Amino acid sequence: MMIRKSLLVLFVLGSLTSFAQKDKKLVEETVTKESIQAKIEFLASDEMRGRNTPSPELDLAARYLASHLKENGVQIIPGMDTYYQPVQMVESFPPSDGGLTVGDTIYGFDTALLMMSGESADLEGEIIYLNYGSEADFAGADVEGKIVVVRTGSSAKSTAYEAFEEGRKKKERAMKAGAVSLVELYGSPQPTWKILRYYMGSAKVGLAEEMPEEKSMPHVWLDDASGESRSFFEEFEGTGSLSVKGAREDYFTTYNVMGVVEGTDKELKDEYVIFSAHYDHVGVGELNAEGDSIFNGTRDNAVGTVTVMEAVKNIGKYPLKRSSVFIFFTGEEKGLLGSEWYVNHPVVPLKETKLCYNADNGGYNDTTFAMIVGLERVTSADDMVSACEAFGLEGKPDQVLDQNLYMRSDHYSFADKGVPGVMFGMAATAFDEGIFKYLHQQTDNPDSIDFDYMLKYSRAYVLGGRLIGNGKETPAWNKKDEFYKKGEELYN
């Protein structure tokens, strides 16, 4: 019995190794350094001017990606007419002047207020305070013609990202109930008000389900780090006025680019693995000391985009048992906008989507491993680690936990809906000078990349995808993970 069992185990392990070796050879055949370098040198060239959202260059990149899908036999997803999923967005320009006046107190846009959305207005109304502005808080409250004041976030959610999400819902409630403005009191210690003003005090881009028929109601945040404003508004009775000068909103459409390669297994083909990367960056800014104003976005994220393009070429030629969906997301740098739009308007049902296998990067300061953010969260970890080892790299989990990277790329939009997600990234031992020298800098040019390392990284990603797509085990959350419950709810 012992001898027979040992022989059986050796036979099975040998077979698995044989399949993995076959996949490795297929990856080596299609994924080459010359191919990677050529694509990166195009996407991150000066002529692409940083692929900002929106920009003509971003649209050009979308056409380039769609052509690549078609060239490699990737099909248009059933239900779509093209490789493009329109994503409706709005660019909001901040006020040049104005403020909120309540009694003898004036809160100015120069220091105390941030415009979240809306356009120029001069309005006056009764002040009404509604705690966090939840559905329960609004229920039964008469806000018609009034200025609604609430706290950011909710009693259960306090991070800035969650506050942004909750704020959109609160504005919808306020507008539906007939309010003239929404003021949210921001009291979170992180990020500080100074940091918020730095990042949000200029024009910003967000999603727009539809172009409004009339001007959007002003929605502002008010600095309340001390908590004094909350105490004041809780007790205040009377009217206030809000003046917004020079603000405007421009609506536009940009695109997620996507396609599908149907799986070869009659049962597993109904399970979908998404291979994703965002193809946008941050555009053109001020001149640096070398006279360069273009943020080329080589590491973030031409590398990830090209890595998925290599997966397209490989899987288009050698399909997997599971179906493969390739998505190049727009607007990630503006707040994961393309992926947020997708999960709210999925082309493939989320219940049939088993993994978001996302390629994104902030940079690298080591060339001995790939950093797979979320590795420990999913059951497919061994496949990804084995793929790295096959090409001379270690496969490690997130090494910079202080950066909260799991919430900072497109896989998170899927995780938040219950779909397992990871970010396959380059090696970062810390966010140090080696990272910040290039991260969102004009220096992030194609000629600053180690293409020998890029070859290993890209091949490891593609092989990992092959092992996952051909594996017997369906990708899933590990049971102890915080998203496991959401996964249970999604997949029933």
C-alpha positions in Angstrom: 0.0 0.0 0.0 2.7 2.4 1.0 4.7 1.7 -2.1 1.7 2.0 -4.4 0.6 5.2 -2.8 4.0 6.8 -3.1 4.2 5.8 -6.8 0.8 7.4 -7.3 1.8 10.6 -5.6 5.0 10.8 -7.7 3.0 10.1 -10.9 0.5 12.9 -10.1 3.3 15.4 -9.2 5.1 14.5 -12.3 2.0 15.1 -14.4 1.4 18.5 -12.8 5.0 19.4 -13.4 4.7 18.3 -17.0 1.6 20.6 -17.5 3.4 23.5 -15.8 6.5 23.0 -18.0 4.3 23.0 -21.1 2.7 26.3 -20.1 6.2 27.7 -19.3 7.4 26.9 -22.8 4.3 28.5 -24.3 5.0 31.7 -22.3 8.6 31.7 -23.4 7.5 31.4 -27.0 5.3 34.4 -27.0 6.6 36.8 -24.3 9.9 38.3 -25.4 12.0 41.3 -24.3 11.8 42.9 -27.7 8.0 42.7 -27.7 7.8 44.2 -24.2 10.3 47.0 -24.9 8.6 48.0 -28.1 5.2 48.4 -26.5 6.4 50.2 -23.5 8.4 52.6 -25.6 5.2 53.5 -27.5 2.8 53.8 -24.6 5.2 55.8 -22.4 6.7 57.9 -25.2 6.7 61.7 -25.0 4.2 61.7 -27.9 1.6 60.0 -25.6 2.0 63.0 -23.2 1.3 61.0 -20.0 -2.1 59.5 -21.1 -4.2 61.8 -18.9 -7.9 61.3 -18.3 -9.3 62.9 -20.5 -6.9 63.6 -23.4 -6.5 62.8 -27.1 -3.5 60.6 -26.2 -5.6 58.4 -23.9 -8.0 57.9 -26.7 -5.1 57.0 -29.0 -3.9 54.5 -26.4 -7.4 53.0 -26.3 -7.4 52.5 -30.1 -3.9 50.9 -29.9 -5.2 48.4 -27.2 -8.3 47.5 -29.2 -6.2 46.9 -32.3 -4.0 44.6 -30.2 -7.0 42.6 -29.0 -8.3 42.2 -32.6 -4.9 41.3 -34.0 -4.6 38.4 -31.5 -8.0 36.8 -32.0 -9.7 38.2 -28.9 -13.4 38.4 -29.4 -15.8 41.2 -28.6 -17.7 40.3 -25.5 -21.2 39.1 -26.2 -23.7 41.9 -25.6 -21.2 44.5 -26.8 -20.8 46.0 -30.3 -17.1 46.9 -30.0 -14.1 46.5 -27.7 -14.9 49.8 -26.0 -17.1 50.2 -22.9 -18.0 53.9 -22.6 -17.4 55.4 -19.2 -19.1 58.7 -18.5 -17.1 61.1 -16.5 -17.2 64.8 -15.4 -14.3 67.1 -14.9 -15.0 69.6 -12.1 -13.1 72.9 -11.8 -12.9 74.5 -8.4 -14.3 77.9 -7.4 -12.2 81.0 -7.9 -13.9 82.8 -5.0 -16.8 82.5 -2.6 -17.7 80.9 0.8 -20.3 79.8 3.3 -21.7 82.4 5.6 -23.5 81.3 8.8 -24.4 84.0 11.3 -21.2 86.0 11.9 -18.9 83.2 10.6 -17.6 83.0 7.0 -15.9 79.9 5.8 -13.9 80.6 2.6 -12.8 78.4 -0.3 -9.4 79.8 0.2 -8.9 78.0 3.5 -11.9 76.2 5.0 -13.9 74.7 2.1 -13.3 72.2 -0.6 -15.7 71.9 -3.6 -16.6 68.2 -4.1 -19.0 68.7 -7.0 -21.4 71.2 -8.4 -21.2 74.5 -10.3 -21.3 78.2 -9.6 -24.3 79.4 -7.5 -25.5 82.1 -5.1 -28.1 80.6 -2.7 -29.6 81.1 0.7 -31.6 78.7 2.9 -32.3 77.4 6.3 -29.6 75.3 7.8 -30.5 71.8 8.8 -28.1 69.3 10.5 -28.6 65.6 9.8 -25.8 63.8 11.6 -24.2 61.5 9.0 -26.8 62.0 6.3 -27.8 58.3 6.2 -31.1 57.2 4.7 -32.5 57.1 8.2 -31.3 60.6 8.9 -33.0 61.9 5.8 -36.2 59.9 6.4 -38.9 62.3 7.6 -36.7 65.3 7.5 -38.0 68.4 5.6 -35.0 69.6 3.6 -36.8 71.4 0.7 -34.9 74.6 -0.1 -32.5 74.1 2.8 -28.7 73.8 3.2 -28.1 70.3 4.6 -25.1 69.9 6.9 -23.8 66.4 7.7 -20.6 64.6 8.9 -18.4 62.8 6.3 -18.5 59.1 6.2 -20.8 57.1 8.3 -20.9 55.7 11.8 -19.3 52.5 10.5 -17.0 53.9 7.8 -14.4 56.5 8.5 -11.6 56.4 5.9 -11.3 59.2 3.3 -12.1 56.7 0.4 -15.2 55.6 2.1 -16.2 59.2 2.8 -16.0 60.0 -0.9 -18.2 57.0 -1.7 -20.7 57.9 1.0 -20.7 61.6 0.0 -22.0 60.8 -3.5 -24.9 58.9 -1.9 -25.7 61.8 0.4 -25.8 64.3 -2.4 -28.2 62.1 -4.3 -30.4 61.9 -1.2 -30.2 65.7 -0.7 -31.0 66.5 -4.3 -33.9 64.1 -4.4 -35.4 65.7 -1.2 -35.1 69.2 -2.7 -32.1 70.6 -0.8 -30.2 73.5 -2.3 -26.7 72.4 -1.1 -24.9 69.8 0.9 -22.1 70.7 3.4 -20.1 67.8 4.9 -18.0 68.3 8.0 -14.6 66.6 7.6 -13.1 65.7 10.9 -10.8 62.7 10.0 -7.2 63.0 11.2 -5.9 61.3 8.0 -5.4 62.6 5.4 -5.0 66.0 6.9 -6.9 69.0 5.5 -3.7 70.3 4.1 -3.1 67.1 2.1 -6.7 67.1 0.9 -6.4 70.7 -0.3 -3.2 69.8 -2.1 -4.7 66.9 -4.0 -8.3 68.1 -4.4 -8.0 71.9 -4.6 -7.6 71.8 -8.3 -9.6 70.3 -11.2 -10.7 66.7 -10.6 -12.4 64.0 -12.5 -15.2 61.7 -11.3 -17.9 59.4 -12.7 -21.2 60.8 -14.0 -24.1 58.3 -14.6 -25.7 60.9 -16.9 -25.4 64.5 -17.9 -27.7 66.6 -15.8 -30.5 68.6 -17.4 -29.6 71.5 -15.1 -26.7 72.7 -13.0 -25.5 70.4 -10.3 -26.2 71.3 -6.7 -23.1 72.5 -4.8 -21.5 69.9 -2.6 -18.7 71.0 -0.3 -16.5 69.7 2.5 -15.8 71.9 5.5 -12.7 71.5 7.6 -13.7 70.4 11.1 -10.5 68.8 12.5 -11.3 70.4 15.9 -14.9 69.3 16.1 -16.0 72.8 16.9 -18.1 73.2 13.7 -20.0 70.0 14.4 -20.9 71.3 17.9 -21.9 74.7 16.3 -24.2 73.2 13.6 -25.8 70.8 16.0 -27.1 73.7 17.9 -27.6 76.3 15.1 -31.0 77.5 14.1 -31.4 80.0 11.3 -30.4 80.6 7.7 -27.1 80.7 5.8 -25.8 81.5 2.4 -23.4 79.9 0.0 -21.6 81.7 -2.8 -19.7 79.8 -5.4 -17.8 81.7 -8.1 -16.1 80.3 -11.2 -16.8 76.6 -10.6 -17.9 74.5 -13.6 -18.4 70.9 -14.7 -17.4 69.5 -18.1 -18.9 66.1 -19.1 -17.1 63.7 -21.4 -16.8 60.0 -22.3 -13.7 57.8 -22.0 -13.3 54.0 -22.5 -12.5 50.7 -20.8 -11.1 48.5 -23.5 -12.0 44.8 -23.3 -12.4 41.5 -25.0 -12.7 37.8 -24.3 -11.1 34.5 -25.2 -13.6 31.7 -24.6 -12.4 28.8 -22.5 -11.7 25.4 -24.0 -13.3 23.3 -21.2 -17.1 22.8 -21.7 -17.7 23.3 -18.0 -14.9 25.6 -16.9 -15.5 28.0 -19.8 -18.4 29.5 -17.7 -15.9 30.7 -15.1 -14.1 33.9 -16.1 -10.7 35.2 -15.0 -10.1 38.9 -15.6 -6.6 40.0 -16.7 -6.5 43.7 -16.1 -4.3 46.8 -16.0 -5.0 50.6 -16.2 -3.6 52.4 -19.2 -4.0 56.0 -18.0 -1.5 58.2 -16.2 -1.4 61.8 -15.1 -0.5 63.8 -18.2 1.6 66.9 -18.4 2.6 69.2 -15.5 5.3 71.8 -14.6 8.8 71.7 -16.0 11.4 70.0 -13.8 15.0 71.0 -13.4 15.8 69.2 -16.7 13.1 71.0 -18.6 10.8 68.0 -18.8 7.0 68.4 -18.2 5.7 65.0 -19.3 4.8 62.4 -16.8 5.4 59.4 -19.0 4.1 56.7 -16.7 6.4 53.9 -17.6 6.2 52.0 -14.3 2.7 53.2 -13.5 1.4 51.7 -15.6 2.7 51.1 -19.1 4.5 48.1 -17.6 1.3 46.6 -16.3 -0.6 47.4 -19.5 2.1 45.8 -21.6 2.2 42.8 -19.3 -1.5 42.2 -19.9 -0.9 42.8 -23.7 1.6 40.0 -23.5 -1.1 37.8 -21.8 -3.5 38.7 -24.7 -0.9 37.5 -27.3 -0.2 34.3 -25.4 -3.8 33.3 -24.5 -5.2 34.4 -27.8 -2.9 31.9 -29.4 -3.2 29.2 -26.7 -6.5 29.6 -24.9 -7.1 28.4 -21.3 -9.8 26.0 -19.9 -11.5 29.0 -18.2 -12.6 31.9 -20.2 -10.2 34.9 -20.1 -11.4 38.5 -20.1 -8.9 41.2 -20.8 -9.8 44.7 -19.5 -7.7 47.9 -19.8 -9.1 50.4 -17.4 -9.4 54.1 -17.9 -9.3 56.7 -15.1 -7.5 54.7 -12.4 -5.3 57.6 -11.5 -8.4 59.7 -10.9 -9.8 57.3 -8.2 -10.2 53.8 -9.8 -12.9 55.2 -11.9 -12.9 52.8 -14.9 -13.0 49.7 -12.7 -15.7 51.3 -10.4 -17.8 51.9 -13.5 -17.2 48.4 -14.7 -18.3 46.6 -11.5 -21.4 48.7 -11.5 -22.0 48.0 -15.2 -20.4 44.5 -15.6 -20.3 43.0 -19.1 -19.6 39.5 -17.7 -21.8 38.8 -14.6 -19.7 39.3 -11.4 -21.1 36.0 -10.1 -19.3 34.3 -13.0 -16.1 36.3 -12.5 -13.8 34.3 -10.3 -10.7 36.5 -10.1 -9.4 39.9 -11.0 -5.8 39.3 -11.8 -4.6 42.9 -12.0 -1.2 44.2 -13.1 -0.2 47.5 -11.6 2.9 49.2 -10.3 4.3 52.0 -8.3 7.9 51.2 -9.2 10.6 48.8 -8.0 13.8 48.9 -5.9 14.6 45.2 -6.1 14.8 42.8 -9.0 14.7 39.5 -7.2 11.0 39.1 -6.7 7.5 40.1 -7.8 5.2 41.7 -5.1 1.7 40.3 -5.3 -0.5 42.5 -3.2 -3.3 40.3 -1.8 -1.4 37.1 -2.3 -2.4 35.8 1.1 -6.1 36.5 0.5 -6.8 34.1 -2.3 -6.6 30.3 -2.9 -4.6 30.8 -6.1 -1.4 31.9 -4.3 0.6 28.8 -5.0 0.0 29.2 -8.8 1.4 32.7 -8.7 4.3 31.9 -6.5 5.2 28.9 -8.7 5.0 31.1 -11.8 7.5 33.5 -10.3 9.9 30.7 -9.3 9.7 29.3 -12.8 11.4 32.5 -14.1 13.9 33.0 -11.3 11.9 35.3 -9.1 10.4 34.9 -5.7 6.6 35.6 -5.3 6.1 37.7 -2.2 3.1 39.3 -0.6 2.8 43.0 0.0 6.1 44.3 1.5 4.9 47.9 2.1 1.8 47.5 4.2 2.0 51.1 5.4 1.1 52.2 1.9 -2.3 50.4 2.0 -1.8 49.3 -1.6 -4.6 46.8 -1.6 -7.1 49.7 -1.8 -5.2 51.7 -4.4 -5.7 49.8 -7.6 -8.5 48.4 -9.8 -8.7 45.0 -8.2 -10.1 46.7 -5.1 -13.3 47.6 -7.0 -13.9 43.9 -7.6 -12.9 42.9 -4.1 -15.4 45.4 -2.7 -18.1 43.5 -4.7 -17.0 40.1 -3.5 -14.8 39.1 -6.4 -11.3 37.9 -5.4 -8.6 40.2 -6.6 -4.8 40.6 -6.4 -2.3 43.2 -7.8 0.7 41.6 -9.5 3.4 44.2 -9.1 7.1 44.8 -9.3 9.3 44.4 -6.2 9.2 47.2 -3.6 11.0 46.7 -0.2 9.9 50.1 0.9 8.5 53.3 -0.6 11.9 55.0 -0.5 14.1 57.2 -2.7 14.4 54.4 -5.2 10.6 54.4 -5.7 9.9 58.2 -5.4 12.6 59.0 -7.9 10.2 57.8 -10.6 6.7 57.4 -9.1 4.5 60.1 -10.8 7.6 61.9 -11.9 8.8 63.3 -15.2 11.8 61.0 -14.9 9.7 57.8 -15.4 10.8 57.3 -19.0 11.2 54.0 -20.8 14.9 54.1 -20.8 15.0 54.0 -17.0 13.6 50.4 -16.9 15.5 47.2 -16.4 14.1 45.2 -19.3 15.7 41.9 -18.2 13.7 42.2 -15.0 10.6 43.3 -16.9 10.9 40.1 -19.0 10.9 37.9 -15.9 8.0 39.9 -14.3 5.8 39.7 -17.4 6.5 36.0 -18.0 5.7 35.3 -14.4 2.4 37.1 -14.7 1.4 35.3 -17.8 2.4 31.9 -16.5 0.5 32.6 -13.3 -2.6 33.4 -15.3 -2.2 30.2 -17.3 -1.9 28.1 -14.2 -5.0 29.7 -12.7 -7.0 29.5 -15.9 -6.2 25.8 -16.4 -6.3 24.7 -12.8 -8.8 22.4 -11.3 -9.5 24.7 -8.3 -11.7 27.7 -8.9 -10.1 30.8 -7.5 -11.7 32.0 -4.2 -11.1 34.0 -1.1 -9.4 32.4 1.8 -11.9 31.8 4.5 -10.1 34.1 7.1 -10.0 37.0 4.7 -12.1 40.1 5.4 -13.7 39.9 2.0 -14.7 36.2 2.4 -18.2 37.2 3.6 -18.8 39.4 0.5 -17.7 36.6 -1.7 -20.2 34.2 0.0 -22.9 36.8 -0.6 -22.0 37.2 -4.3 -21.4 33.5 -5.1 -24.1 32.2 -2.8 
